Amino acid sequence: MAKGNDLLSVERLSNGLTVVGQRMPGVESVAVGFHVRTGSRDESPDVAGVSHFLEHMMFKGTERRSALDISREFEQMGAEFNAFTWVESTVYYARVLGDQLPHALDLLADMMRPKLDPQEFTTEKGVIIEEIARSEDQPTHDLIHKLFATFFSPHPLGNSVLGTEESIRALPVERMRDYQLRRYSPNNMVLGIAGNFDWDRLLPLAEEKSRPWGEGESGHAAAEFRPEPRVAVEVRSNLQQEHVALASAGPDQASDETWAAELAAAILGDSSGSRLYWEVAQKGLADSIETEYYGFDGAGMFLSYYSASPEKAPEVLRIVRSEMERLASEGPTEEELERAKVKAVSDAVIGGEATHRRMFEVVDLYVAKGRALSLDEITRAIESVKVEDVLRVLSRYPLTPFTVQAAGPLSEPELLG
């Protein structure tokens, strides 16, 4: 029987695979997925982009199934399925009706041991290289990738998820096989599940499907992060708008201060009702503006982004700096904090009614905090944040001075004044 309670539970299987899940009585669907604790952070320069490339290859066939078989079986189940790669994780998931869970789990588990056919590998290289080129043509995506590199360098959190055209071209299939065997080990993976399932049936099935997997590396290599404000302004005359991203340090994902950090980011710059929304977006000074908090293993980050006309971009930057300094010195009002809490709680509760979102959340929080959190616990954590907690986190992690990453018609002196 799973440890915990009948709804939210955690179980560690004999081979080291952790199963974290939430039963949701009354729903018909179930979301299940493998959260692999590996990403661009775990890559050496000579294999840059291998995590994302490997994600693609997972759909290209196993010893039991061809790429066509994988696609057809998901389709026959009526599944919603996908995968994504981030700096510290790679995730593969499917959402199906409850009676399709055994089939979905069998297919996903089989995919965790891909064939990595050399011919498919060579063909997919071209797809990855095209994706890198497309990303460079998307100003926002390209800017955020470069901001991570500028802000975190030389910490491995600054590694590019996509890698470079050169690193992908030079990557041999043998290096990918080695990486997959080392990093896709059960002791470095979490099986997440939420929805219509039975623990007593799930656990033996998960044990059976993952039993042959051998032990490998786990977690991420420790690396000290010392934030240092930097400025990187790229003049791109082909862009009509100035795109600006700002970053400063925040609490790491394990900290109890993450709840206050998320609320601080929302008060400053969520997409509606925040200080920057009223001072910038509503006044027509920028096309879009937003602030978010990101927590990682051993580091954290506040990130703000806006795009504006070259004439208005410097003014927006002055307003953003001023609002950051004002929030840090005065703190939020009780009314602002309450509004941010209501939004955060509503998002958690409403999102928690969807099996796939609840599956992602329960795993993400388990990885970050080391334990599974119920919706009630999440709600209590959010609602317990006080004005002094926001002031404390902004005192420990000042929003200014910040790292600036910009691309557009303006030079550094024109943007910064």
C-alpha positions, 0 to 999 in steps of 0.5 A, spaced: 500 500 500 502 506 498 505 511 504 501 517 506 493 517 505 489 514 500 488 520 496 495 523 496 501 518 497 508 517 495 512 510 494 519 508 493 519 502 489 525 497 490 529 499 484 529 506 487 523 509 482 519 514 486 511 514 485 508 520 487 500 521 486 494 524 487 487 520 487 481 524 484 475 521 486 469 523 481 474 524 475 474 519 469 481 521 466 488 520 469 494 523 467 501 519 468 508 521 466 515 520 468 519 526 470 526 525 469 531 530 473 535 531 468 536 537 463 541 542 460 544 544 467 547 536 467 550 537 460 558 538 459 559 543 453 561 537 448 554 535 449 550 541 449 543 540 447 543 532 448 537 532 453 532 536 448 535 532 443 534 525 447 527 527 448 525 527 441 529 521 440 524 517 445 518 518 440 523 514 435 522 507 437 524 502 442 526 495 441 518 493 442 515 499 438 517 503 432 516 510 431 509 509 428 507 504 433 508 509 439 504 514 435 498 509 433 498 506 440 497 513 443 492 515 438 488 508 439 488 510 447 485 517 445 491 520 449 493 527 450 500 526 450 507 530 450 514 531 452 518 537 454 525 539 456 527 544 461 534 546 465 533 541 470 528 536 468 525 532 462 518 530 462 514 525 458 506 524 460 499 522 457 492 523 459 487 518 458 481 515 460 482 511 467 481 504 463 487 506 459 492 507 464 495 500 464 497 501 456 499 508 457 504 506 463 506 500 459 508 505 453 511 510 457 515 506 460 518 502 454 519 509 451 524 510 457 529 505 454 529 508 447 532 504 441 536 510 439 537 508 431 543 511 428 539 513 422 533 516 426 538 519 430 542 522 424 535 524 421 533 528 427 539 532 427 536 536 422 530 537 425 533 539 432 538 544 428 532 547 424 528 548 431 535 552 433 534 556 427 527 558 428 528 559 436 533 565 434 528 568 429 523 569 435 525 575 439 522 573 446 525 566 446 532 568 444 532 573 449 530 569 455 535 563 453 540 569 452 538 572 459 539 565 462 546 565 459 548 572 461 545 571 468 547 565 471 554 564 467 558 560 469 553 556 473 550 550 469 543 553 469 546 558 464 546 552 459 542 553 453 536 547 453 537 547 445 544 547 445 548 550 438 548 548 431 555 546 432 554 541 438 548 538 435 552 536 429 558 534 432 554 529 437 555 522 436 549 517 438 554 513 443 554 519 447 547 520 447 546 512 449 551 514 455 547 520 457 541 516 457 543 510 461 547 515 466 541 520 467 535 516 466 536 511 472 530 510 476 533 513 482 533 519 478 526 519 476 519 520 479 513 517 476 507 522 477 500 520 477 493 524 478 486 522 477 482 516 476 486 510 478 487 505 484 494 505 488 494 497 489 493 496 482 498 501 480 504 500 484 505 493 482 504 495 475 510 500 475 514 495 479 514 490 473 515 496 468 521 499 471 524 493 474 530 492 469 532 499 469 539 499 473 541 505 477 545 511 475 546 518 477 541 522 481 540 529 482 544 535 480 552 536 481 553 542 486 555 549 483 555 555 487 551 561 484 554 568 485 549 573 482 553 579 479 549 584 475 551 584 468 548 588 461 548 585 454 545 589 449 544 587 442 543 592 437 538 588 432 536 593 426 531 588 423 527 588 430 521 594 430 520 593 438 525 593 443 525 587 447 528 587 454 529 582 460 531 583 467 533 578 472 535 578 479 537 572 484 531 569 488 530 564 493 532 556 491 526 552 490 527 548 497 526 555 501 520 556 505 520 563 502 518 561 495 511 562 497 512 570 498 517 570 492 511 568 488 506 573 491 512 578 490 513 577 483 505 577 482 504 584 485 510 587 481 508 584 474 503 579 473 499 580 467 493 583 470 492 588 476 499 588 478 503 595 479 507 594 472 500 592 469 497 599 471 504 603 470 506 601 464 501 596 460 495 600 461 498 607 459 500 604 453 508 604 454 509 597 452 506 591 448 507 586 454 510 586 461 510 581 466 514 578 472 515 571 474 519 567 480 523 561 478 526 556 483 531 551 482 536 547 485 540 551 489 538 558 486 532 562 484 531 568 479 526 573 479 525 575 471 521 581 468 520 582 461 517 587 456 517 589 449 516 596 447 517 601 441 524 604 441 522 611 443 518 608 450 523 602 452 528 607 456 522 610 460 519 603 461 526 601 464 526 607 469 519 605 471 520 598 472 526 600 476 522 605 480 517 600 482 522 595 484 525 599 489 518 602 491 516 595 493 522 593 496 522 599 501 515 599 502 512 592 501 505 591 498 499 594 501 495 589 505 490 589 499 495 588 494 497 582 498 490 579 499 489 580 491 495 576 489 493 571 494 486 570 492 489 569 485 494 564 487 489 560 491 484 560 485 489 558 480 492 552 484 485 550 486 482 551 479 488 548 476 488 542 481 481 540 478 485 538 471 488 531 472 494 533 468 496 540 472 495 536 478 500 531 476 505 536 474 504 540 480 504 534 485 511 532 482 514 539 481 513 540 489 515 533 491 522 535 487 522 542 490 520 541 497 522 533 498 515 531 500 508 531 496 503 537 498 496 537 498 491 542 495 490 544 502 497 545 504 498 549 498 493 554 500 495 554 507 502 556 505 499 561 500 494 564 505 500 564 511 504 569 507 504 576 511 507 583 508 513 582 512 514 576 509 514 579 502 519 585 505 524 580 508 524 576 501 526 582 497 531 584 503 534 578 502 534 578 494 534 585 492 530 586 485 535 591 483 541 592 481 539 587 475 542 584 469 539 587 463 539 583 456 536 586 451 535 586 443 532 591 438 534 598 435 537 601 441 544 601 443 546 600 450 547 608 452 540 609 448 537 604 452 540 605 459 541 613 459 
